[in-house]
Amino acid sequence: PETMTWREPDGRVRRYTPDVLVQMRSRREYREIKPATRLRRDPSLAGRRGRIEAECRARGATHVVWTDADIR
């Protein structure tokens, strides 16, 4: 739906593009879909999850991670 960009404290520019934007009457959700095995190995999404959630909140939305098991 859109690419989010921010600068880390060390100066690196990071980018993140969620898989899906779900627009509901009362809220918006950015959704990421990951294989369950990968999410178990790295629930922090390579250390970016906190910042991704903050960027979503800044856009008035939440961030939800679904696994392949969730969408079956």
N, C-alpha and C positions, 0 to 999 in steps of 0.2 A: 503493500500500500504506500509506503514512503520510507525513505532512508533517514535515520536519525544520526546526527553527527555531533561529537563533543570532543573536547581537548582534555587529555589526562593531565594530572599535575606535573608529570615529567615532560609535557609538551607534545606528546604523541597525539595525533588525531585518530579517533576511533569512529567506526561506522557500524550501524546495525540496521538491517532491514527485516522486519517481522514477516512471517509467512502470510498472515491474514489479519485484516481489520474487520471486526464485527461491530456494526453500529446498531444499537438497540435504542428504544425510545428513551430510556432513562440512563443509559451508560454506553461507553465504548470500551472495547477490549482489543488489544493487540495480542495475537496468538502466535506462538512458535510451536512447531511440531518437530519432535526429536524422537529417534528410536529410544525405547525404554532402556536398553542396555547402555547407550551412550549417556543418557541423562543420569543413570545410576553412577556411572564412572565420574561424571563431571557435572554435578548439579549447579555449580556456579556459572556455567556457560563460559568457561575459560576466564573466570574472574570478572566477567562483565555483567552478571545478572543484576546486581545492585544498581549499577548505573543505568542499565536498560530500564529497570522498573522506575527509577527516578525520571528518566526522559519521558516515559509513558505518562506518569503522573503530571508532569509539566504540560502535557497535551490534553489533560483531562480524561485520561483513560487508565485502565489497568493492564497488566501484562500477565498472560496466562501461558504456561507451557503444557502442552498436551504431548502424550506419547502415542506411538503407533497403536498401543493397546487401548488407549482412550478413544480413538476414532474408529475402531473396528466394530 
